[in-house]
Amino acid sequence: MTSYIAAYDYVVPAARASIAKALVKKHNMSEKDAAKMLGVTQAAISKYVSSKYSQKIKDIEGRIDPNEIDGYVSKIVKGDDVQVGNCICHVCQMVNPFDCKIKEAAEAV
């Protein structure tokens, strides 16, 4: 499995789960509104909020610093939807700075 596939299959969902939990639980956002902000379905947000996803994603989520997520989420709540992508990129680098160079690869093209 390449680092890009691992990022897409595990790191991105872990980041979305962390963001979704912060939006719904800390900022009292509805699952429907959180889904719109993250570009996923309400059902996906429900799974994220209730932690109904694979152990591998849970393990990665456990490596994410919630304080860093909160910084992004406070901007997302104010309507800065660009921060969703920035947060996911940052989480990828935070979790594995050597394998998840998606942003740098995209910028090099």
SULNOR-V282498 format. One record per backbone hydrogen bond with DSSP energy under -0.5 kcal/mol. CO is the residue of the C=O (numbers start at 1). NH is the residue of the N-H. If there is no record, write none. Layout:
BEGIN
co;nh
CO;NH
CO;NH
END
This chain:
BEGIN
co;nh
2;6
3;7
4;8
5;9
6;10
6;11
7;12
10;14
11;15
12;16
13;17
14;18
15;19
16;20
17;21
18;22
19;23
20;24
21;25
21;26
22;26
22;27
23;29
30;34
31;35
32;36
33;37
34;38
35;39
35;40
41;45
42;46
43;47
44;48
45;49
46;50
47;52
48;51
51;53
54;58
55;59
56;60
57;61
58;62
59;63
60;63
61;64
64;66
65;68
65;69
66;70
67;71
68;72
69;73
70;74
71;75
72;75
72;76
73;77
74;78
75;80
76;79
79;81
80;83
81;84
81;85
82;86
83;87
84;88
85;89
86;90
87;91
88;92
89;93
90;94
91;95
92;96
96;100
99;101
101;105
102;106
103;107
104;108
105;109
106;109
END
